Amino acid sequence: MNQTGAIKPEPLILHKQGQIKGRSPDGKVIYAFMNGDQYIGPFENAKPKGRGTFSFQNGDMFESNFDTDENGNLTISGDVVYRWRNGNMYKGEFRISGPEDNLHSFVLCGKGTFIFATGDSYEGDFQNDLFNGTGTYRFTDGSIYTGQFEDGKMHGVGSMTYPDGSTHTGTFKNDLFVN
């Protein structure tokens, strides 16, 4: 189950300087940050407001609900759709850690779906950017594991169904069936 490519999202600097670059064809504001990052979405009172897309200069991007708090700081809420430049994608709950020097980090937590560029997918519980709790992992070969995960690995009670219909149900430890 070891997938290549980090699932850790790119850090987000929420207090960056930039300028409005124009409008998209559907009327949303295009806001370009000095470091090359970009926000496309609705603006209200010269601030992001509503569902928008934030693109990082490295090619990663995410979509979520943007607003501004009473201090004028950008806030993000609701489910996020995060797409990595390597083709991985996450849709689900998250939290933001920080700020440290205006650097905020996304942390995948709660319920979500992660689709790897390889075609493998996981749907279930996340904690600290890892599969933790109960979930279902679908392999591109057609195998499906449903059960417990710990620190990104099949760990605990679960069931693996193989493409030929055979199953292993019982205890898994560090991605291996043990009994």
N, C-alpha and C positions, 0 to 999 in steps of 0.2 A: 504494500500500500504506500510505499515511500514515493511521493510525488516530488518532482523537481520544481523549483521556483517558489520563492517565499510567498506566504499568504499574508504577510504583514503589510498593511497598506502604507502608502507614502505619507510622511508627516505633512501637516497642513499649517501654514503660517496664516493666521486669521487677521492680522493687523497690518497687512502689507500695503504699500503705496502703489498706486496705479492710476489708470485713466480709462474713461469710456472710449472705446474704439469705434463703436457704431452700433447698428441694430441688425439682428438676424432677419431673414425673410418673414418670419412670423411675428416680428415686432419686439422680440426680447432684446435686452441690452447685452452687448458684448463688452465686458470689462477686462482689460489687459493689465496684468500686474508686471512690475518692472523686471521680475525674474523670469518672465516667459509663461507663467501660469495664466489661466484665463477662466472667467466665469461667464456663462451665458444663461440668462434667465430674467425674470421680471424684477424691476426696480421700483421702489416706492420711497419718496423723499430722499433720493440719491443713495439708497442702500438696497442691497439684495433683499427681495421679499417674495417668498413662494418657492415653488418647485423649480430648481435650476440644475445646471451641470457645471462642475468645476473640473477643468482639465489641467493636469500638471505638465510642465515642460518635458518631462521624461516619457510622456505617452500614456500614463495612467489617467483615469478619469472616474469621477463619481457623480451620482445624481442623488439629490435629497431635497429636503425643505430647508430653506434659508430664511433667517430673520435677523433682527438686530435687537440687542438688549438695551436696557435703559442707559447704559454707559456708551452706547454706540458700537459695541463689539458684535461681530458677526456670530450668529448661533446656528446650529444645525440640529434638526430633529426629525423624528420619524424613521422609517426604514430607509436604508441606503442601498443603492446599486453601485458597486465598485467594480471597475474593469481594469485589469492590469495590462500593461503593454505586451506581456507574454501570452495573452489570450485567456487567462484565468478570470473568473467572474464570481462575485459574491452578491447575494441579495438577502437582506434581512436586518436584524437588529444590531446595534453597535453602541459604543459609548466613546466619548472623547476624553483622553487623559491630557494632563497639562493644565495650564500653560507653563512652560518654562521658556523664558525669552520669546514669548509669543508663538512658540512651537507647540502645536497640538498634534496628538497622534490618535488615529482611529484604533479602536480595539474591537475586534469581532467578539460579540457576546450575546447571549440570548438565543433565540431561534433564527435559523437562517439556512440558506442553500448555497453551497459552493460548487461551482462547475469548473473542473480543470480543463486546460486547453487540450489535454489528451482525450477528453470525453468522459473520464471518470467523474462521478459527482457524489456529494455528501449532502444529506438533508437532516437537520436535527439541531442539537444543542451545541453552542460554542461557549468557551470561556477562555479569555486571554489569548485570542487568535487561534485556538486549537479546538479540535473536536473533543468535547467533554460532556458526558451525560449520555443520553439516548439518541440514537440516530440510525440512518440507513445509508450505506455506502454502496454505490452501483459501479461496478467495474466495466470497462469497455468489452471485456470478453463475455459479458452476460451474467457473471457471478454477482450475487447480492448478499451483503451482510447487513443484518438488522440486529441491533443490540446495544450494549454499553461500550463507550469509548472513554479513554483516559489519556490525557496529554497527546492527543492526535492519533492514538492507536486503538485498535480493537482490543478491548480489555474488560473482562467481566463476562456476564452471561449474554450469549448471543446465538444467532443462527446464520450459517453460511449456506446459501443455495447455489449450486453450480449449474452451468448451462445444460448439463445432461439430466438435471432434475434431482441429483443426489444432494443430501444435506448433511451438515455437521451442526448439531445443536448441543450447547453446553458452555464450557468455560473457555474463554480466549485470554491469552496473556501476551502482551507486546506483539500483537498482530498474528499470533499463532494459536491454533486450536490445541488445547491441552487435555481436555476430557469432556 
